[in-house]
Amino acid sequence: MNENLHIVPSDDYFATLAIRLYTSDEMKYIKEKSLGLKMILEPVIYDYDFVIIDTPPSLSEPMVNALCTSDYCLVIAESSKWAYNAIPRFIETVDRAKEVNPNLEILGILRTMSDSRRADSKAFAEIIKETWPELCFDVIIKRKASTGRLSLGRSI
């Protein structure tokens, strides 16, 4: 580990943020629940040049809290119909988060998991670019077979 880099990996514990916001004693006095994560990070936020918050891919309490805490967000969009249909809802969620956090800006849309062997994947990568040309990065993250594999230990 580098002394100038600290990593706190996200896991499914972050998904319990909503429960903590509404049940814990330290959070019960927060009027705007979408600022709970900001309050948690407040003591250390200025110790860092950058804080990157990775959230589950859903429009849930952790995502809304991350948006209300951040200056910038990145739309990560798989090259698929599901992701294409979800982008407008995400942008709408960003617009609503701006009511609480007017500094929030979308950096852009990063198209991911594009499988060059599948026509639908290539098509959705292009459709996303055509629909939001001002937001899409030129880079597309390709899908590799090994990306989706989970390494499991063997017992003998």
VMD Tcl script that builds the backbone (N, CA, C; Angstrom):
set m [mol new atoms 468]
animate dup $m
set s [atomselect $m all]
$s set {name element resname resid chain x y z} {
  {N N MET 1 A 0.845 -1.187 0.000}
  {CA C MET 1 A 0.000 0.000 0.000}
  {C C MET 1 A 0.889 1.248 0.000}
  {N N ASN 2 A 0.495 2.220 -0.758}
  {CA C ASN 2 A 1.202 3.487 -0.854}
  {C C ASN 2 A 0.687 4.422 0.245}
  {N N GLU 3 A 1.567 5.180 0.855}
  {CA C GLU 3 A 1.133 6.082 1.931}
  {C C GLU 3 A 0.218 7.200 1.420}
  {N N ASN 4 A 0.228 7.441 0.105}
  {CA C ASN 4 A -0.617 8.484 -0.478}
  {C C ASN 4 A -1.918 7.952 -1.059}
  {N N LEU 5 A -2.169 6.665 -0.881}
  {CA C LEU 5 A -3.372 6.051 -1.423}
  {C C LEU 5 A -4.004 5.176 -0.354}
  {N N HIS 6 A -5.259 5.423 -0.080}
  {CA C HIS 6 A -6.006 4.609 0.867}
  {C C HIS 6 A -7.212 4.036 0.136}
  {N N ILE 7 A -7.458 2.767 0.316}
  {CA C ILE 7 A -8.581 2.111 -0.340}
  {C C ILE 7 A -9.466 1.481 0.722}
  {N N VAL 8 A -10.739 1.802 0.653}
  {CA C VAL 8 A -11.732 1.150 1.484}
  {C C VAL 8 A -12.664 0.450 0.502}
  {N N PRO 9 A -12.458 -0.848 0.299}
  {CA C PRO 9 A -13.258 -1.537 -0.713}
  {C C PRO 9 A -14.724 -1.608 -0.328}
  {N N SER 10 A -15.555 -1.462 -1.315}
  {CA C SER 10 A -16.987 -1.564 -1.098}
  {C C SER 10 A -17.389 -3.032 -1.130}
  {N N ASP 11 A -18.398 -3.344 -0.380}
  {CA C ASP 11 A -18.954 -4.685 -0.410}
  {C C ASP 11 A -20.442 -4.570 -0.144}
  {N N ASP 12 A -21.085 -5.672 0.115}
  {CA C ASP 12 A -22.527 -5.627 0.316}
  {C C ASP 12 A -22.924 -4.876 1.599}
  {N N TYR 13 A -21.958 -4.567 2.456}
  {CA C TYR 13 A -22.252 -3.797 3.666}
  {C C TYR 13 A -22.753 -2.393 3.319}
  {N N PHE 14 A -22.264 -1.843 2.208}
  {CA C PHE 14 A -22.705 -0.513 1.778}
  {C C PHE 14 A -24.209 -0.497 1.495}
  {N N ALA 15 A -24.745 -1.635 1.089}
  {CA C ALA 15 A -26.174 -1.732 0.818}
  {C C ALA 15 A -27.009 -1.566 2.082}
  {N N THR 16 A -26.394 -1.728 3.260}
  {CA C THR 16 A -27.130 -1.562 4.515}
  {C C THR 16 A -27.198 -0.097 4.953}
  {N N LEU 17 A -26.685 0.804 4.144}
  {CA C LEU 17 A -26.702 2.231 4.491}
  {C C LEU 17 A -28.116 2.716 4.808}
  {N N ALA 18 A -29.092 2.303 4.024}
  {CA C ALA 18 A -30.468 2.751 4.246}
  {C C ALA 18 A -30.967 2.355 5.633}
  {N N ILE 19 A -30.676 1.139 6.045}
  {CA C ILE 19 A -31.100 0.681 7.367}
  {C C ILE 19 A -30.464 1.548 8.453}
  {N N ARG 20 A -29.170 1.811 8.304}
  {CA C ARG 20 A -28.458 2.630 9.294}
  {C C ARG 20 A -29.005 4.058 9.325}
  {N N LEU 21 A -29.346 4.600 8.169}
  {CA C LEU 21 A -29.855 5.973 8.118}
  {C C LEU 21 A -31.155 6.134 8.888}
  {N N TYR 22 A -31.975 5.093 8.879}
  {CA C TYR 22 A -33.295 5.216 9.483}
  {C C TYR 22 A -33.418 4.573 10.860}
  {N N THR 23 A -32.381 3.847 11.302}
  {CA C THR 23 A -32.515 3.171 12.598}
  {C C THR 23 A -31.427 3.514 13.606}
  {N N SER 24 A -30.272 3.989 13.173}
  {CA C SER 24 A -29.195 4.214 14.138}
  {C C SER 24 A -29.377 5.537 14.874}
  {N N ASP 25 A -28.920 5.565 16.109}
  {CA C ASP 25 A -29.057 6.755 16.941}
  {C C ASP 25 A -28.317 7.960 16.370}
  {N N GLU 26 A -27.098 7.728 15.840}
  {CA C GLU 26 A -26.310 8.859 15.342}
  {C C GLU 26 A -26.908 9.489 14.083}
  {N N MET 27 A -27.776 8.778 13.391}
  {CA C MET 27 A -28.362 9.287 12.149}
  {C C MET 27 A -29.786 9.803 12.322}
  {N N LYS 28 A -30.399 9.542 13.449}
  {CA C LYS 28 A -31.819 9.875 13.572}
  {C C LYS 28 A -32.119 11.377 13.541}
  {N N TYR 29 A -31.103 12.204 13.767}
  {CA C TYR 29 A -31.342 13.646 13.761}
  {C C TYR 29 A -31.065 14.296 12.401}
  {N N ILE 30 A -30.650 13.509 11.433}
  {CA C ILE 30 A -30.416 14.049 10.091}
  {C C ILE 30 A -31.772 14.248 9.420}
  {N N LYS 31 A -32.065 15.481 9.053}
  {CA C LYS 31 A -33.339 15.758 8.391}
  {C C LYS 31 A -33.330 15.261 6.954}
  {N N GLU 32 A -32.240 15.504 6.245}
  {CA C GLU 32 A -32.116 15.094 4.844}
  {C C GLU 32 A -31.322 13.799 4.792}
  {N N LYS 33 A -32.022 12.670 4.714}
  {CA C LYS 33 A -31.371 11.358 4.756}
  {C C LYS 33 A -30.406 11.156 3.587}
  {N N SER 34 A -30.598 11.853 2.487}
  {CA C SER 34 A -29.709 11.698 1.345}
  {C C SER 34 A -28.333 12.323 1.594}
  {N N LEU 35 A -28.159 12.971 2.736}
  {CA C LEU 35 A -26.859 13.548 3.096}
  {C C LEU 35 A -26.144 12.743 4.182}
  {N N GLY 36 A -26.648 11.551 4.484}
  {CA C GLY 36 A -26.045 10.714 5.523}
  {C C GLY 36 A -24.606 10.327 5.211}
  {N N LEU 37 A -24.339 9.915 3.985}
  {CA C LEU 37 A -22.983 9.543 3.605}
  {C C LEU 37 A -22.048 10.744 3.663}
  {N N LYS 38 A -22.542 11.890 3.277}
  {CA C LYS 38 A -21.731 13.112 3.345}
  {C C LYS 38 A -21.343 13.402 4.792}
  {N N MET 39 A -22.283 13.218 5.699}
  {CA C MET 39 A -22.004 13.439 7.115}
  {C C MET 39 A -20.959 12.443 7.622}
  {N N ILE 40 A -21.046 11.192 7.176}
  {CA C ILE 40 A -20.097 10.169 7.594}
  {C C ILE 40 A -18.692 10.508 7.102}
  {N N LEU 41 A -18.581 11.000 5.864}
  {CA C LEU 41 A -17.276 11.311 5.268}
  {C C LEU 41 A -16.716 12.673 5.688}
  {N N GLU 42 A -17.544 13.529 6.221}
  {CA C GLU 42 A -17.146 14.905 6.566}
  {C C GLU 42 A -15.837 15.024 7.353}
  {N N PRO 43 A -15.600 14.181 8.363}
  {CA C PRO 43 A -14.362 14.338 9.139}
  {C C PRO 43 A -13.071 14.083 8.358}
  {N N VAL 44 A -13.148 13.316 7.260}
  {CA C VAL 44 A -11.922 12.961 6.534}
  {C C VAL 44 A -11.881 13.444 5.089}
  {N N ILE 45 A -12.951 13.969 4.587}
  {CA C ILE 45 A -13.054 14.273 3.156}
  {C C ILE 45 A -11.963 15.235 2.671}
  {N N TYR 46 A -11.572 16.173 3.485}
  {CA C TYR 46 A -10.579 17.169 3.047}
  {C C TYR 46 A -9.136 16.701 3.253}
  {N N ASP 47 A -8.972 15.482 3.742}
  {CA C ASP 47 A -7.637 14.881 3.835}
  {C C ASP 47 A -7.199 14.297 2.492}
  {N N TYR 48 A -8.101 14.279 1.510}
  {CA C TYR 48 A -7.839 13.622 0.232}
  {C C TYR 48 A -8.102 14.570 -0.940}
  {N N ASP 49 A -7.330 14.377 -2.000}
  {CA C ASP 49 A -7.581 15.117 -3.234}
  {C C ASP 49 A -8.791 14.534 -3.961}
  {N N PHE 50 A -8.924 13.209 -3.914}
  {CA C PHE 50 A -10.019 12.521 -4.586}
  {C C PHE 50 A -10.570 11.438 -3.679}
  {N N VAL 51 A -11.883 11.307 -3.690}
  {CA C VAL 51 A -12.565 10.206 -3.028}
  {C C VAL 51 A -13.487 9.613 -4.085}
  {N N ILE 52 A -13.292 8.345 -4.386}
  {CA C ILE 52 A -14.111 7.671 -5.387}
  {C C ILE 52 A -15.068 6.743 -4.651}
  {N N ILE 53 A -16.349 6.900 -4.918}
  {CA C ILE 53 A -17.374 6.098 -4.259}
  {C C ILE 53 A -17.993 5.169 -5.298}
  {N N ASP 54 A -17.806 3.882 -5.108}
  {CA C ASP 54 A -18.386 2.887 -5.996}
  {C C ASP 54 A -19.690 2.415 -5.373}
  {N N THR 55 A -20.743 2.404 -6.155}
  {CA C THR 55 A -22.047 2.031 -5.620}
  {C C THR 55 A -22.629 0.845 -6.354}
  {N N PRO 56 A -23.589 0.182 -5.728}
  {CA C PRO 56 A -24.299 -0.878 -6.437}
  {C C PRO 56 A -25.039 -0.287 -7.639}
  {N N PRO 57 A -25.250 -1.085 -8.687}
  {CA C PRO 57 A -25.912 -0.559 -9.886}
  {C C PRO 57 A -27.435 -0.512 -9.745}
  {N N SER 58 A -27.900 0.269 -8.787}
  {CA C SER 58 A -29.339 0.440 -8.607}
  {C C SER 58 A -29.589 1.861 -8.119}
  {N N LEU 59 A -30.787 2.326 -8.317}
  {CA C LEU 59 A -31.133 3.682 -7.884}
  {C C LEU 59 A -31.676 3.621 -6.460}
  {N N SER 60 A -30.829 3.167 -5.553}
  {CA C SER 60 A -31.202 2.949 -4.164}
  {C C SER 60 A -30.575 4.015 -3.273}
  {N N GLU 61 A -30.798 3.866 -1.980}
  {CA C GLU 61 A -30.279 4.827 -1.001}
  {C C GLU 61 A -28.772 5.033 -1.092}
  {N N PRO 62 A -27.955 3.978 -1.225}
  {CA C PRO 62 A -26.508 4.215 -1.363}
  {C C PRO 62 A -26.167 5.063 -2.592}
  {N N MET 63 A -26.827 4.805 -3.715}
  {CA C MET 63 A -26.568 5.572 -4.930}
  {C C MET 63 A -26.965 7.037 -4.740}
  {N N VAL 64 A -28.135 7.274 -4.193}
  {CA C VAL 64 A -28.604 8.646 -3.984}
  {C C VAL 64 A -27.682 9.374 -3.014}
  {N N ASN 65 A -27.260 8.699 -1.957}
  {CA C ASN 65 A -26.336 9.317 -1.001}
  {C C ASN 65 A -24.997 9.640 -1.651}
  {N N ALA 66 A -24.502 8.739 -2.491}
  {CA C ALA 66 A -23.238 8.989 -3.188}
  {C C ALA 66 A -23.379 10.205 -4.104}
  {N N LEU 67 A -24.501 10.317 -4.805}
  {CA C LEU 67 A -24.722 11.468 -5.686}
  {C C LEU 67 A -24.813 12.768 -4.891}
  {N N CYS 68 A -25.473 12.729 -3.766}
  {CA C CYS 68 A -25.632 13.933 -2.951}
  {C C CYS 68 A -24.349 14.313 -2.222}
  {N N THR 69 A -23.360 13.419 -2.209}
  {CA C THR 69 A -22.080 13.664 -1.567}
  {C C THR 69 A -21.026 14.120 -2.568}
  {N N SER 70 A -21.198 13.781 -3.837}
  {CA C SER 70 A -20.160 13.935 -4.853}
  {C C SER 70 A -20.254 15.233 -5.640}
  {N N ASP 71 A -19.118 15.628 -6.207}
  {CA C ASP 71 A -19.088 16.745 -7.137}
  {C C ASP 71 A -19.331 16.261 -8.559}
  {N N TYR 72 A -18.907 15.016 -8.827}
  {CA C TYR 72 A -19.013 14.453 -10.165}
  {C C TYR 72 A -19.491 13.018 -10.083}
  {N N CYS 73 A -20.143 12.570 -11.143}
  {CA C CYS 73 A -20.512 11.162 -11.239}
  {C C CYS 73 A -20.218 10.676 -12.652}
  {N N LEU 74 A -20.021 9.402 -12.739}
  {CA C LEU 74 A -19.717 8.744 -13.999}
  {C C LEU 74 A -20.815 7.715 -14.246}
  {N N VAL 75 A -21.425 7.766 -15.412}
  {CA C VAL 75 A -22.448 6.794 -15.773}
  {C C VAL 75 A -21.726 5.605 -16.404}
  {N N ILE 76 A -21.801 4.457 -15.751}
  {CA C ILE 76 A -21.195 3.241 -16.282}
  {C C ILE 76 A -22.341 2.454 -16.914}
  {N N ALA 77 A -22.290 2.270 -18.225}
  {CA C ALA 77 A -23.399 1.640 -18.929}
  {C C ALA 77 A -22.930 0.432 -19.717}
  {N N GLU 78 A -23.423 -0.721 -19.331}
  {CA C GLU 78 A -23.166 -1.939 -20.098}
  {C C GLU 78 A -23.814 -1.773 -21.465}
  {N N SER 79 A -23.209 -2.336 -22.473}
  {CA C SER 79 A -23.755 -2.243 -23.833}
  {C C SER 79 A -24.891 -3.252 -23.991}
  {N N SER 80 A -26.039 -2.889 -23.400}
  {CA C SER 80 A -27.195 -3.790 -23.423}
  {C C SER 80 A -28.478 -2.972 -23.388}
  {N N LYS 81 A -29.576 -3.617 -23.737}
  {CA C LYS 81 A -30.879 -2.949 -23.729}
  {C C LYS 81 A -31.248 -2.496 -22.318}
  {N N TRP 82 A -30.970 -3.355 -21.331}
  {CA C TRP 82 A -31.309 -3.029 -19.942}
  {C C TRP 82 A -30.622 -1.725 -19.519}
  {N N ALA 83 A -29.329 -1.626 -19.783}
  {CA C ALA 83 A -28.572 -0.428 -19.408}
  {C C ALA 83 A -29.048 0.782 -20.198}
  {N N TYR 84 A -29.290 0.587 -21.485}
  {CA C TYR 84 A -29.776 1.694 -22.324}
  {C C TYR 84 A -31.068 2.270 -21.749}
  {N N ASN 85 A -31.977 1.391 -21.333}
  {CA C ASN 85 A -33.248 1.849 -20.752}
  {C C ASN 85 A -33.075 2.479 -19.384}
  {N N ALA 86 A -32.001 2.134 -18.676}
  {CA C ALA 86 A -31.782 2.657 -17.324}
  {C C ALA 86 A -31.104 4.035 -17.322}
  {N N ILE 87 A -30.401 4.378 -18.381}
  {CA C ILE 87 A -29.664 5.650 -18.414}
  {C C ILE 87 A -30.570 6.858 -18.169}
  {N N PRO 88 A -31.732 6.967 -18.815}
  {CA C PRO 88 A -32.588 8.135 -18.541}
  {C C PRO 88 A -33.024 8.229 -17.078}
  {N N ARG 89 A -33.295 7.075 -16.460}
  {CA C ARG 89 A -33.683 7.104 -15.036}
  {C C ARG 89 A -32.516 7.542 -14.160}
  {N N PHE 90 A -31.312 7.127 -14.534}
  {CA C PHE 90 A -30.142 7.564 -13.770}
  {C C PHE 90 A -29.947 9.078 -13.924}
  {N N ILE 91 A -30.058 9.587 -15.135}
  {CA C ILE 91 A -29.903 11.026 -15.373}
  {C C ILE 91 A -30.978 11.804 -14.620}
  {N N GLU 92 A -32.190 11.277 -14.580}
  {CA C GLU 92 A -33.270 11.906 -13.805}
  {C C GLU 92 A -32.925 11.910 -12.314}
  {N N THR 93 A -32.344 10.817 -11.825}
  {CA C THR 93 A -31.929 10.745 -10.421}
  {C C THR 93 A -30.835 11.766 -10.133}
  {N N VAL 94 A -29.910 11.940 -11.055}
  {CA C VAL 94 A -28.865 12.965 -10.906}
  {C C VAL 94 A -29.512 14.349 -10.833}
  {N N ASP 95 A -30.478 14.617 -11.696}
  {CA C ASP 95 A -31.158 15.919 -11.677}
  {C C ASP 95 A -31.857 16.166 -10.345}
  {N N ARG 96 A -32.455 15.126 -9.790}
  {CA C ARG 96 A -33.102 15.280 -8.470}
  {C C ARG 96 A -32.068 15.468 -7.368}
  {N N ALA 97 A -30.946 14.764 -7.469}
  {CA C ALA 97 A -29.879 14.913 -6.464}
  {C C ALA 97 A -29.317 16.335 -6.499}
  {N N LYS 98 A -29.348 16.970 -7.659}
  {CA C LYS 98 A -28.859 18.354 -7.775}
  {C C LYS 98 A -29.690 19.330 -6.952}
  {N N GLU 99 A -30.916 18.962 -6.619}
  {CA C GLU 99 A -31.740 19.806 -5.748}
  {C C GLU 99 A -31.121 19.889 -4.353}
  {N N VAL 100 A -30.457 18.810 -3.923}
  {CA C VAL 100 A -29.782 18.763 -2.626}
  {C C VAL 100 A -28.317 19.160 -2.774}
  {N N ASN 101 A -27.710 18.786 -3.903}
  {CA C ASN 101 A -26.290 19.012 -4.151}
  {C C ASN 101 A -26.116 19.694 -5.515}
  {N N PRO 102 A -26.235 21.021 -5.574}
  {CA C PRO 102 A -26.149 21.723 -6.869}
  {C C PRO 102 A -24.776 21.634 -7.540}
  {N N ASN 103 A -23.737 21.185 -6.830}
  {CA C ASN 103 A -22.400 21.060 -7.427}
  {C C ASN 103 A -22.247 19.819 -8.299}
  {N N LEU 104 A -23.176 18.889 -8.230}
  {CA C LEU 104 A -23.059 17.614 -8.920}
  {C C LEU 104 A -23.110 17.789 -10.440}
  {N N GLU 105 A -22.157 17.144 -11.118}
  {CA C GLU 105 A -22.114 17.145 -12.578}
  {C C GLU 105 A -21.855 15.732 -13.072}
  {N N ILE 106 A -22.419 15.414 -14.240}
  {CA C ILE 106 A -22.126 14.134 -14.886}
  {C C ILE 106 A -20.867 14.312 -15.719}
  {N N LEU 107 A -19.834 13.512 -15.437}
  {CA C LEU 107 A -18.603 13.559 -16.231}
  {C C LEU 107 A -18.820 12.984 -17.619}
  {N N GLY 108 A -19.608 11.939 -17.701}
  {CA C GLY 108 A -19.874 11.310 -18.982}
  {C C GLY 108 A -20.397 9.901 -18.814}
  {N N ILE 109 A -20.627 9.265 -19.950}
  {CA C ILE 109 A -21.100 7.881 -19.978}
  {C C ILE 109 A -19.957 7.007 -20.473}
  {N N LEU 110 A -19.584 6.022 -19.673}
  {CA C LEU 110 A -18.559 5.056 -20.051}
  {C C LEU 110 A -19.267 3.754 -20.411}
  {N N ARG 111 A -19.185 3.398 -21.682}
  {CA C ARG 111 A -19.812 2.165 -22.151}
  {C C ARG 111 A -18.888 0.991 -21.836}
  {N N THR 112 A -19.459 -0.037 -21.217}
  {CA C THR 112 A -18.655 -1.163 -20.751}
  {C C THR 112 A -19.246 -2.499 -21.208}
  {N N MET 113 A -18.479 -3.546 -20.960}
  {CA C MET 113 A -18.896 -4.924 -21.213}
  {C C MET 113 A -19.394 -5.118 -22.640}
  {N N SER 114 A -18.769 -4.425 -23.569}
  {CA C SER 114 A -19.127 -4.562 -24.973}
  {C C SER 114 A -18.476 -5.831 -25.524}
  {N N ASP 115 A -19.287 -6.702 -26.064}
  {CA C ASP 115 A -18.810 -7.971 -26.604}
  {C C ASP 115 A -18.820 -7.874 -28.126}
  {N N SER 116 A -17.650 -7.772 -28.726}
  {CA C SER 116 A -17.543 -7.573 -30.169}
  {C C SER 116 A -18.067 -8.761 -30.972}
  {N N ARG 117 A -18.264 -9.908 -30.323}
  {CA C ARG 117 A -18.793 -11.084 -31.016}
  {C C ARG 117 A -20.311 -11.044 -31.131}
  {N N ARG 118 A -20.930 -10.150 -30.384}
  {CA C ARG 118 A -22.401 -10.086 -30.375}
  {C C ARG 118 A -22.880 -8.813 -31.063}
  {N N ALA 119 A -23.736 -8.977 -32.041}
  {CA C ALA 119 A -24.248 -7.836 -32.807}
  {C C ALA 119 A -25.059 -6.894 -31.918}
  {N N ASP 120 A -25.854 -7.450 -30.987}
  {CA C ASP 120 A -26.673 -6.598 -30.133}
  {C C ASP 120 A -25.818 -5.736 -29.211}
  {N N SER 121 A -24.718 -6.276 -28.732}
  {CA C SER 121 A -23.821 -5.526 -27.854}
  {C C SER 121 A -23.194 -4.351 -28.604}
  {N N LYS 122 A -22.710 -4.613 -29.809}
  {CA C LYS 122 A -22.133 -3.536 -30.633}
  {C C LYS 122 A -23.196 -2.504 -30.967}
  {N N ALA 123 A -24.407 -2.975 -31.279}
  {CA C ALA 123 A -25.496 -2.060 -31.641}
  {C C ALA 123 A -25.850 -1.147 -30.474}
  {N N PHE 124 A -25.950 -1.701 -29.260}
  {CA C PHE 124 A -26.311 -0.858 -28.116}
  {C C PHE 124 A -25.194 0.112 -27.756}
  {N N ALA 125 A -23.954 -0.266 -27.953}
  {CA C ALA 125 A -22.854 0.678 -27.733}
  {C C ALA 125 A -23.020 1.882 -28.657}
  {N N GLU 126 A -23.401 1.628 -29.899}
  {CA C GLU 126 A -23.612 2.713 -30.872}
  {C C GLU 126 A -24.873 3.515 -30.561}
  {N N ILE 127 A -25.945 2.826 -30.176}
  {CA C ILE 127 A -27.205 3.514 -29.864}
  {C C ILE 127 A -27.013 4.458 -28.674}
  {N N ILE 128 A -26.268 4.011 -27.679}
  {CA C ILE 128 A -25.992 4.863 -26.512}
  {C C ILE 128 A -25.245 6.115 -26.968}
  {N N LYS 129 A -24.251 5.941 -27.836}
  {CA C LYS 129 A -23.473 7.073 -28.355}
  {C C LYS 129 A -24.356 8.024 -29.174}
  {N N GLU 130 A -25.253 7.468 -29.994}
  {CA C GLU 130 A -26.147 8.290 -30.804}
  {C C GLU 130 A -27.149 9.058 -29.951}
  {N N THR 131 A -27.600 8.443 -28.870}
  {CA C THR 131 A -28.611 9.068 -28.015}
  {C C THR 131 A -28.018 10.166 -27.129}
  {N N TRP 132 A -26.814 9.938 -26.622}
  {CA C TRP 132 A -26.161 10.910 -25.733}
  {C C TRP 132 A -24.757 11.239 -26.248}
  {N N PRO 133 A -24.646 11.818 -27.449}
  {CA C PRO 133 A -23.308 12.043 -28.034}
  {C C PRO 133 A -22.445 12.997 -27.216}
  {N N GLU 134 A -23.066 13.948 -26.555}
  {CA C GLU 134 A -22.294 14.922 -25.780}
  {C C GLU 134 A -21.768 14.350 -24.465}
  {N N LEU 135 A -22.318 13.221 -24.032}
  {CA C LEU 135 A -21.913 12.627 -22.764}
  {C C LEU 135 A -20.996 11.409 -22.918}
  {N N CYS 136 A -21.046 10.734 -24.057}
  {CA C CYS 136 A -20.305 9.471 -24.216}
  {C C CYS 136 A -18.813 9.692 -24.421}
  {N N PHE 137 A -18.042 8.916 -23.681}
  {CA C PHE 137 A -16.606 8.858 -23.924}
  {C C PHE 137 A -16.381 8.047 -25.199}
  {N N ASP 138 A -15.292 8.315 -25.883}
  {CA C ASP 138 A -14.958 7.545 -27.079}
  {C C ASP 138 A -14.516 6.124 -26.724}
  {N N VAL 139 A -13.939 5.963 -25.561}
  {CA C VAL 139 A -13.449 4.652 -25.117}
  {C C VAL 139 A -14.627 3.747 -24.765}
  {N N ILE 140 A -14.535 2.503 -25.194}
  {CA C ILE 140 A -15.508 1.478 -24.827}
  {C C ILE 140 A -14.729 0.339 -24.163}
  {N N ILE 141 A -15.137 -0.038 -22.967}
  {CA C ILE 141 A -14.489 -1.137 -22.257}
  {C C ILE 141 A -15.055 -2.446 -22.798}
  {N N LYS 142 A -14.184 -3.243 -23.367}
  {CA C LYS 142 A -14.592 -4.516 -23.978}
  {C C LYS 142 A -14.783 -5.586 -22.918}
  {N N ARG 143 A -15.664 -6.502 -23.219}
  {CA C ARG 143 A -15.891 -7.641 -22.331}
  {C C ARG 143 A -14.904 -8.745 -22.686}
  {N N LYS 144 A -14.301 -9.298 -21.678}
  {CA C LYS 144 A -13.404 -10.440 -21.870}
  {C C LYS 144 A -14.024 -11.630 -21.158}
  {N N ALA 145 A -13.833 -12.792 -21.699}
  {CA C ALA 145 A -14.428 -14.000 -21.113}
  {C C ALA 145 A -14.019 -14.175 -19.660}
  {N N SER 146 A -12.767 -13.857 -19.352}
  {CA C SER 146 A -12.281 -14.064 -17.986}
  {C C SER 146 A -12.882 -13.078 -16.992}
  {N N THR 147 A -13.430 -11.966 -17.463}
  {CA C THR 147 A -14.002 -10.964 -16.569}
  {C C THR 147 A -15.169 -11.527 -15.779}
  {N N GLY 148 A -15.987 -12.323 -16.417}
  {CA C GLY 148 A -17.179 -12.833 -15.763}
  {C C GLY 148 A -16.968 -14.079 -14.930}
  {N N ARG 149 A -15.783 -14.635 -14.956}
  {CA C ARG 149 A -15.537 -15.874 -14.209}
  {C C ARG 149 A -15.194 -15.590 -12.756}
  {N N LEU 150 A -15.704 -16.424 -11.894}
  {CA C LEU 150 A -15.406 -16.329 -10.481}
  {C C LEU 150 A -14.412 -17.426 -10.140}
  {N N SER 151 A -13.332 -17.070 -9.502}
  {CA C SER 151 A -12.344 -18.062 -9.140}
  {C C SER 151 A -12.790 -18.771 -7.866}
  {N N LEU 152 A -13.000 -20.059 -7.982}
  {CA C LEU 152 A -13.446 -20.850 -6.834}
  {C C LEU 152 A -12.333 -21.804 -6.420}
  {N N GLY 153 A -12.141 -21.916 -5.120}
  {CA C GLY 153 A -11.164 -22.876 -4.616}
  {C C GLY 153 A -11.701 -24.290 -4.733}
  {N N ARG 154 A -10.803 -25.230 -4.805}
  {CA C ARG 154 A -11.193 -26.639 -4.887}
  {C C ARG 154 A -10.866 -27.343 -3.582}
  {N N SER 155 A -11.738 -28.214 -3.207}
  {CA C SER 155 A -11.421 -29.060 -2.056}
  {C C SER 155 A -11.290 -30.499 -2.565}
  {N N ILE 156 A -10.334 -31.200 -2.008}
  {CA C ILE 156 A -10.070 -32.578 -2.458}
  {C C ILE 156 A -10.597 -33.554 -1.440}
}
mol reanalyze $m
mol bondsrecalc $m
mol representation Tube
mol addrep $m
